[in-house]
Amino acid sequence: MACDRPQPSSGPWIDMGAVEDLPPGTMKRYEREDHRILIANVDGTPFAVDDTCTHEDASLFSGALQGDKVKCPLHGSRFCLRDGRALDEPAETDLACYPARIHNGRVEIVILPGLT
């Protein structure tokens, strides 16, 4: 099954930092009030999803990046970073995804209305 990236509908691009601070194969966490977003660089392409596993309240940032998937550190559920799909049990609910891009050497995301 193909993974589709979310497209921005409205809202400003939010600067997440310099692209050199997020080299390919790495992840970082962005905290906004009580909401955590995981940003991963997969072969030069940034992806942004909710940082909290949908099975239990675990930070995916503490998990393992495996290509375009992230593995939860608690029970091993994997999620597709391209579209947030839950790929393995025990997680059954998909993650929210956020449009992400590299623009002028900066990683940027859009937090879509209703997702925070």
Secondary structure, DSSP 8 states (H G I E B T S, - for coil): ---------SS--EEEEEGGGS-TT-EEEEEETTEEEEEEEETTEEEEEESB-SSSS-BGGGSEEETTEEE-TTT--EEETTT--B-STT--S---EE-EEEETTEEEE---TT--
